[in-house]
Amino acid sequence: MENYTEKTLKLENMDQLMNLFGNFDENIRIIEELLNVKIVYRGEEVKVVGEEESTQKAQIVLQRLASTAAHGEVITRQNVNYIVQLVMENQIEKANDLFEDFICITAKGRQIKAKTHGQKAYTDAIKNNDIVFGIGPAGTGKTFLAVAMAVTAFKNKEVSRIILTRPAVEAGEKLGFLPGDLQNKVDPYLRPLYDALYEIMGIETYLKYLEKGVIEIAPLAYMRGRTLDDAFIILDEAQNTTPEQMKMFLTRMGFGSKAVVTGDITQIDLPADKKSGLKDVINVLNNIPGIAFVYLSDKDVVRHELVQRIIKAYEKRKGTHHSH
C-alpha cells in the first residue's frame, strides 16, 4: 500500500474558505470523490490527506480555485469539475488567464468571461479573425459568447450594428405553418438570440436599438441580396443551412464586418437528402487566412453538469447510429 501524505494550504479569510468549499461543502466533495483524497479544515487551514500523487493534484486544484476566489469569482461546481479534469490530464496551464479578463458586463452587473480553455480560444479567435466558426455541442456557450462579443464590438464602436440570424429549418425556410404575422412567426426559433441580448443589454436598451434598426434579428432567408457593411453578424444553428445558404450568408459580408457562425454538427435537422452547409464549409474553407475554426467539446459545457454527461453518453453511442 502506498504511503499516505498530508498537504496544508492556508487561505486568506473565511469568505474565501466558504466560497471555495461551496454550499454544504459540495465543491470539496467533488475534489474528494474525483481524486480519492480527504479534505479537512481547521480555522483558515485546509488539509489534504491521501496518496502522494492524489494529494499533490488536490493541492494544485485548491490553489487554483483559491486564486480564482481571490479574483472575486464565485466558485461553481462547473469550475471545480473543469479544474480537476485539467489537473488529472496534466493540462492545468490551460486554466491560466481564464479569469484575468472579461468580455463585457451584463445589464445586471455580472461579468461575462470565458469559463474554459476552449471558450477562451473561441473568444480570442473572434477578436483576431473576421470570420469564425464555433462548432460544438449544446451548452458550450457558442451563441451566448458570440452575442457578448458582438455587444462589446458595438459598444466600442468597432461596428455600427448587430445582425443575428438562424436558418428557419423547422418551417422549411418558408415560414408557412407558424401562426400570426411575420414577427410572431419568426420569434419562436429566434428566441435564444433574443434571450442572450436581453441578458447582456437589458430589455430597455435592447428595445431602443431594435427600434432604431441597429439590432436586427431575422431568419437567414432575409439576408439574401444584401451587403452587410460595418456589422457584427452571427449565424446560429448553422448545421441546418444548406451549402447554398452558407455560401449566400458568407458572401453577404461587407467592409468593416465580422461574422461568427455557430453550430453543432451532431444535431442536423435537415431532410436526409440535404447536405449540411456547416459540414461542407469545414472542408471548403479550411486553411484560409482570416477564417478560424474553433471546436468546442463536452469539456466546455457550462450548463448543468448532467448536460456534460448526457453529451458524453450520446457520443459513446454515436458509432452505432448513422447520422447525416
CORLIN-V901340 format. One record per backbone hydrogen bond with DSSP energy under -1.0 kcal/mol. NH is the residue of the N-H (numbers start at 1). CO is the residue of the C=O. If there is no record, write none. Layout:
# CORLIN-V901340
nh=NH co=CO
nh=NH co=CO
This chain:
# CORLIN-V901340
nh=5 co=50
nh=7 co=48
nh=9 co=46
nh=11 co=44
nh=17 co=13
nh=18 co=14
nh=19 co=15
nh=20 co=16
nh=21 co=17
nh=22 co=18
nh=25 co=22
nh=26 co=23
nh=27 co=21
nh=29 co=25
nh=30 co=26
nh=31 co=27
nh=32 co=28
nh=33 co=29
nh=34 co=30
nh=35 co=31
nh=36 co=32
nh=37 co=32
nh=38 co=49
nh=40 co=47
nh=42 co=45
nh=45 co=42
nh=46 co=9
nh=47 co=40
nh=48 co=7
nh=49 co=38
nh=50 co=5
nh=55 co=51
nh=56 co=52
nh=57 co=53
nh=58 co=54
nh=59 co=55
nh=60 co=56
nh=61 co=57
nh=62 co=58
nh=63 co=59
nh=64 co=60
nh=65 co=61
nh=66 co=62
nh=67 co=63
nh=68 co=64
nh=69 co=65
nh=70 co=66
nh=72 co=69
nh=73 co=68
nh=80 co=76
nh=81 co=77
nh=82 co=78
nh=83 co=79
nh=84 co=80
nh=85 co=81
nh=86 co=82
nh=87 co=83
nh=88 co=84
nh=89 co=85
nh=90 co=87
nh=91 co=86
nh=94 co=91
nh=95 co=92
nh=96 co=93
nh=98 co=95
nh=103 co=112
nh=106 co=110
nh=109 co=106
nh=112 co=104
nh=120 co=116
nh=121 co=117
nh=122 co=118
nh=123 co=119
nh=124 co=120
nh=125 co=121
nh=126 co=122
nh=127 co=123
nh=128 co=124
nh=129 co=125
nh=131 co=290
nh=132 co=259
nh=133 co=292
nh=134 co=261
nh=135 co=294
nh=136 co=263
nh=140 co=137
nh=145 co=141
nh=146 co=142
nh=147 co=143
nh=148 co=144
nh=149 co=145
nh=150 co=146
nh=151 co=147
nh=152 co=148
nh=153 co=149
nh=154 co=150
nh=155 co=151
nh=156 co=152
nh=157 co=154
nh=158 co=153
nh=159 co=153
nh=160 co=230
nh=162 co=214
nh=163 co=232
nh=164 co=216
nh=165 co=234
nh=169 co=167
nh=172 co=169
nh=173 co=168
nh=174 co=171
nh=185 co=181
nh=186 co=182
nh=187 co=183
nh=190 co=187
nh=191 co=187
nh=193 co=190
nh=194 co=190
nh=195 co=191
nh=196 co=192
nh=197 co=193
nh=198 co=194
nh=199 co=195
nh=200 co=196
nh=201 co=197
nh=202 co=198
nh=206 co=202
nh=207 co=203
nh=208 co=204
nh=209 co=205
nh=210 co=206
nh=211 co=207
nh=212 co=208
nh=214 co=209
nh=215 co=209
nh=216 co=162
nh=218 co=164
nh=220 co=166
nh=222 co=219
nh=223 co=220
nh=226 co=223
nh=228 co=252
nh=230 co=255
nh=232 co=161
nh=233 co=258
nh=234 co=163
nh=235 co=260
nh=236 co=165
nh=238 co=262
nh=240 co=237
nh=241 co=238
nh=246 co=242
nh=247 co=243
nh=248 co=244
nh=249 co=245
nh=250 co=246
nh=251 co=247
nh=252 co=249
nh=254 co=228
nh=257 co=254
nh=258 co=231
nh=259 co=130
nh=260 co=233
nh=261 co=132
nh=262 co=235
nh=263 co=134
nh=267 co=264
nh=274 co=271
nh=277 co=241
nh=280 co=276
nh=281 co=277
nh=282 co=278
nh=284 co=280
nh=285 co=281
nh=288 co=285
nh=291 co=288
nh=292 co=131
nh=294 co=133
nh=296 co=135
nh=300 co=297
nh=301 co=298
nh=302 co=139
nh=307 co=304
nh=309 co=305
nh=310 co=306
nh=311 co=307
nh=312 co=308
nh=313 co=309
nh=314 co=310
nh=315 co=311
nh=316 co=312
nh=317 co=313
nh=318 co=314
nh=320 co=317
nh=321 co=318
